[in-house]
Each structure stands twice: as C-alpha cells, then as structure tokens.
Amino acid sequence: MIKPGRNDKKYFILITGDELDELQEHAWDFTECYGLNRRIYNYKGKRPMGLYRWDIEAMKEVIGIVMEDPKNYPNKNSPEYQAISRLYTRVHELYREAFNE
C-alpha cells in the first residue's frame, strides 16, 4: 500500500446520488488500487471523500475504461451513463488540479 508522505496533499470530492450508485456498481473494477475499491464500496456520500493523487489518477483511468466498454453502457443516453459521465468530468477536473495540468 502506498503511504502518503508529509508533502502529499489530500483532495476532496463529494459523490452522492446516481453518481455514487454508478461508482459503487463498478467498485470491483478498482481491485488493483490498494484499498480504493473497499473505500468506494463503503462510502456513503455524507462527507467528501479524501483522495491522494494516485487515487485520483486510478479513479480517472478506471471510470474512463468503464465508460468505453459497450457492455457496461450500451445506450449513451441512459441516465446511468450520464451519471458516470458527470462523475468522470468532476474527477478529471480534480485530476487537473492535483497534477497542475
């Protein structure tokens, strides 16, 4: 497990409603992310989730892969796809903030 150093900053994001439902639907896709899958699965959406840069990067990549798979979202106009797409946009913004892009 990656241990944060004293200079590692935590970034916060609040995920609720249908975005949280869709993220938790795909929590098993985060199995290689050292505990992130468990944190996502147990997350209730009451307080912002604290993520380090490596968590944000993993979340951005996995959500992107999930969105591209036609088995997950055959209809790009479905409310489920729209929810995960909104979440991806928010995570991507957090990624740009964390990596100064």
C-alpha distances in whole Angstrom, upper triangle without the diagonal:
4,6,10,13,16,17,15,17,16,18,20,22,24,24,27,29,30,27,24,26,25,22,21,24,21,18,17,17,14,12,11,9,6,8,10,13,13,14,16,18,18,19,23,24,26,24,22,18,16,14,13,14,11,12,15,15,14,16,19,19,18,21,23,23,24,27,28,28,32,31,29,32,35,37,35,38,36,35,32,31,32,30,27,29,29,25,24,27,25,22,23,25,22,20,24,23,20,21,24,26
4,6,9,13,14,11,14,13,16,18,20,23,23,26,29,30,26,25,27,26,22,22,25,22,19,19,19,15,14,12,10,8,10,11,14,15,15,17,19,20,20,24,24,25,23,21,17,15,12,10,11,9,10,13,14,13,15,18,18,18,21,23,23,24,27,28,29,32,32,30,32,35,37,35,37,36,35,32,31,32,30,27,28,28,24,23,25,24,20,21,23,20,18,21,21,17,18,21,23
4,6,10,11,9,12,12,15,18,20,23,24,27,30,31,28,26,28,28,24,24,27,25,21,22,22,18,17,16,13,11,12,13,17,17,16,18,21,20,20,24,24,25,22,20,17,14,12,10,12,11,12,15,16,15,18,20,21,21,23,25,26,27,29,31,32,35,35,33,35,38,39,38,40,38,37,34,33,34,31,28,30,29,26,25,27,25,22,23,24,20,19,22,21,17,18,21,24
4,7,8,6,8,9,13,15,18,21,23,26,29,30,27,25,28,28,24,24,27,25,22,23,23,19,19,18,14,13,14,14,18,18,16,19,22,21,20,23,23,24,21,19,16,12,11,8,10,10,11,14,15,15,17,19,20,21,23,25,26,27,29,31,32,36,36,33,35,38,39,37,39,38,36,33,33,33,30,28,29,28,25,24,25,23,20,21,22,18,17,19,18,14,16,19,21
4,5,5,9,11,14,17,20,24,25,29,32,33,30,28,31,31,27,28,31,29,26,27,26,23,23,21,18,16,17,18,22,22,20,22,25,25,24,27,26,27,23,21,19,15,13,10,12,12,14,16,17,18,20,22,23,24,26,28,29,30,32,34,35,39,39,36,38,41,42,40,42,41,39,37,36,36,33,31,32,31,27,27,28,25,22,23,23,20,19,20,19,15,16,19,22
4,6,8,11,14,17,21,24,26,29,33,34,31,30,33,33,29,30,33,31,28,30,29,25,26,24,21,19,20,20,24,24,22,24,27,26,25,27,27,27,23,21,19,15,15,12,13,15,16,18,19,21,22,24,25,27,28,30,31,33,34,36,38,41,41,39,40,44,44,42,43,43,40,38,37,37,34,32,33,32,29,28,29,26,23,24,24,20,20,21,19,16,17,19,22
4,6,10,13,16,20,23,25,29,32,34,30,29,32,32,29,30,33,31,28,30,29,25,26,24,21,20,21,21,24,25,22,24,28,27,25,28,27,27,23,21,19,15,14,11,12,14,16,16,18,20,21,22,24,26,27,28,30,31,33,34,36,40,40,38,39,42,43,40,42,41,39,37,36,36,33,31,31,30,27,26,26,24,21,22,21,18,17,18,16,13,14,15,19
4,7,10,13,16,20,22,26,29,30,27,26,29,28,25,26,29,27,24,26,25,21,23,21,17,17,18,17,21,21,19,21,24,24,22,25,23,24,21,18,16,12,10,7,8,10,12,13,14,16,17,19,20,22,23,25,26,28,29,31,33,36,37,34,35,39,39,37,38,38,36,33,32,32,30,27,28,27,23,23,23,21,18,19,18,15,14,16,14,10,12,14,17
4,6,10,13,17,19,23,26,28,24,23,27,26,23,25,28,26,24,26,25,21,23,22,18,18,18,17,20,21,18,19,23,22,20,23,21,21,18,15,13,10,9,6,8,11,12,12,14,16,17,18,20,21,22,24,26,27,28,30,32,35,36,33,34,37,37,35,36,35,33,31,30,30,27,25,26,24,21,21,21,18,16,17,16,12,12,14,11,8,11,13,16
4,7,10,13,16,19,23,24,21,20,23,23,20,21,24,23,21,23,22,19,21,20,16,16,16,14,18,18,15,16,20,19,17,19,17,18,14,11,9,6,5,5,8,10,10,10,13,15,14,16,19,20,20,22,24,25,26,28,30,33,33,30,31,35,35,32,34,33,30,28,28,27,24,23,23,22,18,19,19,16,14,16,15,11,12,14,11,9,12,14,17
4,7,10,13,17,20,21,18,17,21,21,18,20,23,21,20,22,21,19,21,21,17,18,17,14,17,18,15,15,19,18,16,17,15,16,13,9,8,6,5,6,8,11,10,9,12,14,13,14,17,18,18,20,22,23,23,26,28,31,31,28,29,32,32,29,30,30,27,25,25,24,21,20,20,18,15,15,15,12,11,12,11,8,9,11,9,8,11,13,15
4,7,10,13,17,19,15,15,18,19,16,17,21,20,18,22,21,18,21,21,18,18,17,14,17,17,14,13,17,16,13,14,12,12,9,6,5,5,6,9,11,13,11,10,14,15,13,14,18,18,17,20,22,22,23,26,27,30,30,27,27,31,30,28,29,28,25,23,23,22,19,18,19,16,13,15,15,11,10,13,12,9,11,13,11,11,14,16,18
4,6,10,13,15,12,11,15,15,13,15,18,18,16,20,19,17,20,21,18,19,17,14,16,17,13,12,15,15,12,13,10,11,9,5,5,7,8,11,12,14,12,10,14,15,12,13,16,17,15,18,20,20,20,23,25,27,28,24,24,28,27,25,25,24,21,20,20,18,15,14,15,13,10,12,12,8,8,11,11,8,11,14,12,12,16,17,18
4,6,10,12,10,9,13,14,12,14,17,17,16,20,20,18,21,23,20,21,18,15,16,17,13,12,14,14,10,10,6,8,6,4,6,9,11,14,16,18,14,13,17,17,14,15,19,18,16,19,22,20,20,24,25,27,27,24,23,27,26,24,24,22,19,18,19,17,14,14,15,13,10,13,13,10,10,14,13,11,15,17,16,16,19,21,21
4,7,9,6,5,9,10,9,10,13,14,14,17,18,16,20,21,19,20,18,14,15,15,12,10,12,12,9,9,5,8,9,7,8,11,12,16,17,18,15,13,16,16,13,14,17,16,14,17,19,17,17,21,22,24,24,20,20,24,23,21,21,19,16,14,15,14,11,11,13,11,8,11,12,10,10,14,14,13,15,18,17,18,21,22,23
4,7,6,5,8,10,10,11,13,15,15,18,19,19,22,24,21,23,20,17,16,17,14,12,13,13,10,8,5,8,9,9,11,14,16,19,21,22,18,17,20,19,16,17,20,19,16,19,21,19,19,22,23,24,24,20,20,23,22,21,20,18,15,13,15,14,10,12,14,12,10,13,15,12,13,17,17,16,19,21,21,21,24,26,26
4,5,5,6,9,10,11,12,15,15,19,20,20,23,25,23,25,22,19,18,19,17,14,14,14,12,10,8,10,13,13,14,18,19,23,24,24,21,20,22,21,18,19,21,20,17,20,21,19,18,22,22,23,23,19,18,21,20,19,18,15,12,11,14,12,9,11,14,12,11,14,16,14,16,19,19,19,21,24,24,24,27,29,28
4,5,5,6,8,10,10,13,14,17,18,19,22,24,23,25,22,19,18,19,17,14,14,16,13,12,11,14,16,16,16,19,20,23,24,24,21,19,22,20,17,17,20,18,14,17,19,16,15,19,19,19,19,15,15,18,16,15,15,12,8,7,10,9,6,8,11,10,10,13,14,14,15,18,19,19,21,24,24,25,27,29,28
4,5,5,6,9,10,11,12,16,16,16,19,21,20,22,20,16,15,17,15,12,13,15,12,12,10,13,14,13,13,16,17,20,20,21,17,16,18,17,13,14,16,15,11,14,16,14,13,17,18,19,19,15,14,18,17,15,15,13,10,8,9,9,5,6,9,7,6,9,11,10,11,14,15,16,17,20,20,21,23,25,24
4,5,5,6,8,10,10,14,15,14,17,20,18,20,17,14,13,14,12,9,9,11,8,8,7,11,12,12,11,15,15,19,20,20,16,15,18,16,13,15,17,15,12,16,17,14,15,19,19,20,20,16,16,20,19,18,18,16,13,11,12,12,9,9,12,11,9,12,14,12,13,16,17,16,18,21,21,21,24,26,26
4,6,5,6,9,10,13,14,15,18,20,19,21,19,16,14,14,14,10,10,12,10,10,10,13,15,15,15,18,18,22,23,22,19,18,20,18,15,17,18,16,13,16,17,14,15,18,18,19,18,14,14,18,17,17,17,14,11,9,11,12,9,9,13,13,11,14,16,15,15,19,20,20,21,24,25,25,27,29,29
4,5,5,7,9,12,12,13,16,19,18,20,18,15,13,15,14,11,11,14,12,13,13,16,18,17,16,19,18,21,22,21,18,17,18,16,13,14,15,13,10,13,14,10,11,14,14,15,14,11,11,15,15,14,15,12,10,7,8,10,7,6,10,11,9,11,14,14,14,16,19,18,19,22,23,23,25,27,27
4,5,5,6,10,10,10,13,16,14,17,15,12,10,12,11,7,8,11,10,11,11,15,16,14,13,15,15,18,18,17,14,13,15,13,10,11,13,10,8,12,13,10,11,15,15,17,16,12,13,17,17,16,17,15,13,10,11,12,9,7,11,11,8,10,13,13,12,15,17,16,17,20,21,20,22,25,24
4,5,5,8,10,10,12,15,14,16,14,11,9,10,10,6,5,9,8,10,11,15,16,15,13,16,16,19,20,19,15,16,17,15,12,14,16,12,11,15,15,12,14,17,17,18,17,13,15,19,19,19,20,17,15,12,14,15,12,11,14,15,12,14,17,16,15,18,20,19,20,23,24,23,25,28,28
4,6,8,9,11,13,16,16,18,16,14,11,12,13,10,8,12,12,13,14,18,19,19,17,20,19,22,23,21,18,18,19,16,14,16,16,12,11,14,14,11,12,15,14,15,14,10,12,16,17,17,18,15,14,10,12,14,12,10,14,15,13,14,18,18,17,19,22,21,22,25,26,25,27,30,29
4,5,6,8,10,13,13,15,14,12,9,11,12,9,9,13,13,15,16,19,20,19,17,19,18,20,20,18,15,15,16,13,11,13,13,9,8,12,11,8,10,13,12,14,13,9,12,15,17,17,19,16,16,12,12,15,13,10,13,15,13,13,17,17,15,17,20,20,19,23,24,23,25,27,27
4,5,6,8,11,10,12,10,8,5,8,9,6,6,10,11,13,14,18,18,17,15,16,15,17,18,16,13,14,15,12,10,13,13,10,10,13,13,11,14,16,15,18,16,13,16,19,21,20,22,20,19,15,16,18,15,12,16,17,14,14,18,17,15,18,21,19,19,23,24,22,24,27,27
4,5,6,9,10,12,11,10,6,9,11,9,8,12,14,16,18,21,22,21,18,19,18,19,20,18,15,16,17,13,12,15,14,10,12,15,13,11,15,17,15,18,16,13,16,20,22,22,24,22,21,17,18,20,18,15,18,20,17,17,21,21,18,20,23,22,21,25,26,24,26,29,29
4,6,8,9,12,12,10,7,11,13,11,11,15,16,18,19,23,23,21,18,19,17,18,18,16,13,14,14,10,10,12,11,7,9,11,10,8,12,14,12,15,14,12,15,18,20,20,23,21,20,17,16,19,17,14,16,18,16,15,19,19,16,18,21,20,19,22,24,22,23,26,26
4,6,5,8,8,6,5,9,10,9,10,13,14,17,18,21,21,19,16,16,14,15,15,12,10,12,12,8,8,11,10,7,9,12,11,11,14,16,15,19,18,15,18,21,23,22,25,23,22,19,18,20,18,15,17,19,15,15,18,18,15,17,20,18,17,21,22,20,21,24,24
4,5,7,7,7,6,8,11,11,11,14,16,19,20,23,23,21,18,18,16,17,17,14,12,15,14,11,11,14,13,10,13,16,14,14,17,19,18,21,19,17,21,24,26,25,28,26,25,22,22,24,22,19,21,23,19,18,22,22,18,20,23,21,20,24,25,22,23,27,27
4,6,8,8,8,11,13,13,14,17,18,22,23,25,25,23,19,18,16,16,16,12,11,14,13,9,11,14,12,10,14,15,14,15,18,19,18,22,21,19,22,25,28,27,30,28,28,24,23,25,24,20,22,24,20,19,22,22,18,20,23,21,19,22,24,21,21,25,25
4,6,5,7,10,10,11,13,15,16,19,20,23,21,19,15,15,12,12,12,9,7,10,10,7,9,12,11,10,13,15,14,15,18,20,20,23,22,20,23,26,28,27,29,28,27,23,23,24,22,19,21,22,18,17,20,19,16,17,20,18,16,20,21,18,18,22,23
4,6,8,9,10,12,13,14,16,19,20,23,21,20,16,15,13,12,13,10,9,13,13,10,12,15,15,14,16,19,18,19,22,23,23,27,26,23,26,29,31,30,32,31,30,26,26,27,25,22,24,25,21,20,23,22,18,20,23,20,18,22,22,19,20,24,25
4,5,5,6,9,10,11,12,16,17,20,18,17,13,13,12,13,14,12,10,13,14,11,12,16,16,14,16,19,19,19,22,24,24,27,25,23,25,29,31,30,32,30,28,25,25,26,23,21,23,24,20,20,23,21,18,21,23,20,19,23,23,20,22,25,26
4,5,5,6,8,10,10,14,15,17,16,15,11,11,9,11,12,10,7,10,11,9,9,12,13,11,13,16,16,16,19,21,21,24,23,20,23,26,28,26,28,26,25,21,22,23,20,17,20,20,16,16,19,18,14,17,19,16,16,20,20,17,19,23,23
4,5,5,6,9,10,13,15,18,17,16,13,14,12,14,16,13,10,13,14,11,10,13,14,11,12,16,15,14,17,20,19,22,21,18,20,24,25,25,27,24,23,19,20,22,19,16,19,20,16,16,20,19,16,18,21,19,18,22,23,20,22,25,26
4,5,5,6,8,12,14,16,16,16,13,14,13,15,18,16,12,15,17,14,13,17,17,15,16,19,19,18,21,23,23,25,24,21,23,27,28,28,29,27,25,21,22,24,21,19,22,22,18,19,22,21,18,21,23,21,21,25,25,22,24,28,29
4,6,5,6,10,11,13,13,12,9,10,10,13,15,14,11,13,15,13,12,16,17,15,15,19,20,18,21,24,23,26,25,22,24,27,28,27,29,26,24,21,22,23,20,18,21,20,16,18,20,18,16,19,21,18,18,22,22,20,22,25,26
4,5,5,9,10,13,13,12,9,11,11,14,16,15,11,12,15,12,10,13,15,13,13,16,17,15,17,20,20,23,22,18,20,24,25,24,25,23,20,17,18,19,16,14,17,17,13,15,18,16,14,17,19,17,17,21,21,20,22,25,25
4,6,8,11,14,14,14,12,14,15,17,19,18,14,16,18,15,13,17,18,15,15,18,18,16,19,22,21,23,21,18,20,24,25,24,25,23,21,17,19,20,17,15,19,19,16,17,20,19,17,20,22,20,21,25,25,23,26,29,29
4,6,9,11,12,13,11,13,14,18,20,19,16,17,20,18,16,19,20,18,18,22,22,20,22,25,25,27,25,22,24,27,28,27,28,25,23,20,22,23,19,18,21,21,18,20,22,20,19,22,24,21,22,26,25,24,27,29,30
4,6,8,9,9,8,11,12,16,18,18,14,15,18,17,14,17,19,17,17,20,21,19,21,24,24,26,25,22,23,27,27,26,27,24,21,19,20,21,17,16,19,18,15,17,20,17,16,20,21,18,20,23,23,21,24,27,28
4,6,8,10,9,13,15,19,21,21,18,18,21,20,17,20,22,20,19,22,24,21,22,26,26,28,27,23,24,27,27,26,26,24,20,18,21,20,17,17,20,18,16,18,20,18,18,21,22,20,22,25,24,24,27,29,30
4,6,7,8,12,14,18,20,21,17,17,20,19,16,18,21,20,18,21,23,21,21,25,26,27,27,23,23,27,26,25,25,22,19,17,19,19,15,15,18,16,13,16,18,15,15,19,19,17,20,23,22,21,25,26,27
4,7,9,12,15,19,22,23,19,19,23,22,19,21,24,23,21,25,27,25,25,29,30,31,30,27,27,31,30,28,28,26,22,21,23,22,18,19,21,19,16,20,21,17,18,21,21,19,22,24,23,23,26,28,29
4,6,9,13,16,19,20,17,17,21,21,18,20,23,22,21,24,26,25,25,29,30,32,32,28,28,32,31,29,29,27,24,22,24,23,19,19,21,19,16,19,20,16,16,20,19,17,19,22,20,20,23,25,26
4,6,9,13,15,17,14,14,17,18,15,17,20,20,18,21,24,23,23,27,28,30,30,26,27,30,30,28,28,26,23,22,22,21,18,17,19,17,14,16,17,13,13,16,15,13,16,18,16,16,20,21,23
4,6,10,13,14,11,11,15,14,12,15,18,17,16,19,21,21,22,25,26,28,28,25,25,29,29,27,28,26,23,21,22,21,18,17,19,17,13,15,16,13,12,15,15,12,14,17,16,15,18,20,22
4,7,10,12,9,10,13,14,12,15,18,18,17,20,22,22,23,26,27,30,30,27,28,31,31,29,30,29,26,24,24,24,20,19,20,19,15,16,17,14,12,15,15,11,13,16,14,12,16,18,20
4,7,8,6,6,10,10,10,12,14,15,15,18,20,20,21,24,25,28,28,25,26,30,30,28,29,28,26,24,23,23,20,18,19,18,14,15,16,13,10,13,13,10,10,14,12,10,13,16,17
4,6,5,6,9,10,11,12,14,16,17,18,20,21,22,25,26,30,30,27,28,32,32,30,32,31,29,26,26,25,23,20,21,20,17,16,17,15,12,14,14,10,10,13,12,8,11,14,16
4,5,5,6,9,10,11,12,14,15,17,19,20,21,23,25,28,29,26,27,31,31,29,31,30,29,26,25,25,23,20,20,20,17,15,16,14,11,12,12,9,7,10,10,6,8,11,13
4,5,5,6,9,10,11,12,14,15,17,18,20,21,23,27,27,25,26,29,30,28,30,30,29,26,24,25,23,20,20,20,17,16,17,16,12,13,15,12,9,13,13,10,10,14,15
4,5,5,6,9,10,11,12,14,15,16,18,20,21,25,25,22,24,27,28,26,28,27,26,23,22,22,20,17,18,18,15,14,16,14,10,12,14,11,10,13,13,11,12,16,17
4,5,5,6,9,10,11,12,14,15,16,18,20,24,24,21,22,26,26,24,26,25,24,21,20,20,18,15,15,15,12,11,12,11,7,8,10,7,6,10,10,8,10,13,14
4,6,5,6,9,10,11,12,14,16,17,19,22,23,21,22,25,26,24,26,26,25,22,20,21,19,16,16,16,14,11,13,12,9,9,11,9,7,10,11,9,9,13,13
4,5,5,6,8,10,11,12,14,16,17,20,21,19,20,23,25,23,25,25,24,21,19,20,18,15,16,17,14,12,14,14,10,11,14,12,10,13,15,13,13,17,16
4,6,5,6,8,10,10,12,14,16,19,19,16,18,21,22,20,22,21,20,17,16,17,15,12,13,13,10,8,11,11,7,9,12,11,9,13,14,13,14,17,17
4,6,5,6,9,10,11,12,15,18,19,16,17,20,21,18,21,20,20,17,15,16,14,11,11,12,9,7,9,9,6,6,10,9,8,11,13,12,12,15,14
4,6,5,6,9,10,11,13,16,17,15,17,19,21,19,21,21,21,18,16,17,16,13,13,15,12,9,12,13,10,9,13,13,10,13,16,15,14,17,16
4,5,5,6,9,10,11,14,15,13,14,17,19,18,20,20,19,16,14,16,15,11,12,14,12,10,13,14,11,12,15,15,13,16,18,17,17,20,19
4,5,5,6,9,10,13,14,11,12,15,16,14,17,16,16,13,11,12,11,8,9,11,8,6,10,11,9,10,14,14,13,16,18,17,18,20,19
4,5,5,6,9,12,14,12,12,15,16,14,16,17,17,14,11,13,13,9,9,12,10,7,10,12,10,10,14,14,13,15,18,18,18,20,18
4,5,5,7,10,11,10,11,14,16,14,18,17,18,15,13,15,15,11,12,15,13,11,14,16,14,13,17,18,16,18,21,21,20,23,21
4,6,6,9,9,7,8,11,13,12,15,15,15,12,10,13,13,9,10,13,12,10,14,16,14,15,18,19,17,20,23,22,22,25,23
4,6,8,9,7,7,10,11,9,12,12,13,10,7,10,11,7,7,11,11,9,12,14,13,14,17,18,17,19,22,22,22,24,22
4,6,9,8,8,10,11,10,14,14,16,13,10,13,14,11,11,14,14,12,14,17,16,15,19,20,19,21,24,24,24,26,23
4,5,6,7,8,11,11,15,14,16,14,11,14,15,13,13,17,16,14,17,20,19,19,22,23,22,24,27,27,26,29,27
4,5,5,5,8,9,12,12,15,13,11,14,16,14,14,18,18,16,19,22,21,21,24,26,25,27,30,30,30,32,29
4,6,6,10,11,14,13,15,13,12,15,16,14,16,19,19,18,21,23,22,23,26,27,26,29,31,31,31,34,31
4,6,9,10,13,11,13,10,9,12,13,11,13,16,15,15,18,20,19,20,23,24,24,26,28,28,29,31,29
4,5,6,9,8,10,8,6,10,11,10,11,14,15,14,17,19,19,20,23,24,24,26,28,28,29,31,29
4,6,9,9,12,11,9,12,14,13,14,17,18,17,20,22,22,23,25,27,27,28,31,32,32,34,31
4,5,6,9,9,7,10,13,13,12,15,17,17,19,21,22,22,25,27,27,28,31,32,32,34,31
4,6,9,9,6,7,11,10,9,12,15,14,15,18,19,19,21,24,24,25,27,29,29,30,28
4,7,8,7,7,10,11,10,13,15,15,16,19,20,21,22,25,25,26,29,30,31,32,29
4,5,5,6,9,10,11,12,14,15,17,19,20,21,23,25,25,27,29,30,31,33,31
4,6,5,6,9,10,10,12,14,15,17,18,20,21,23,24,26,27,29,30,31,30
4,5,5,6,9,10,11,12,14,16,17,18,20,21,22,24,26,27,28,30,28
4,5,5,6,9,10,10,12,14,15,16,18,20,20,22,24,25,26,28,26
4,6,5,6,9,10,11,12,14,15,17,19,20,21,23,24,26,27,25
4,5,5,6,9,10,11,12,14,16,17,18,20,21,23,24,26,24
4,5,5,6,9,10,10,12,14,15,16,18,20,20,22,24,22
4,5,5,6,9,10,10,12,14,15,16,19,20,21,22,20
4,5,5,6,9,10,11,13,14,16,17,19,20,21,19
4,5,5,6,8,10,11,12,14,15,16,18,19,19
4,5,5,6,9,10,10,12,14,15,16,18,16
4,6,5,6,9,10,11,13,14,15,16,14
4,5,5,6,9,10,11,12,14,15,14
4,5,5,6,9,10,10,12,14,13
4,5,5,6,9,10,10,12,10
4,5,5,6,9,10,10,9
4,5,5,6,9,10,10
4,5,5,6,8,8
4,6,5,5,5
4,6,5,7
4,6,8
4,6
4
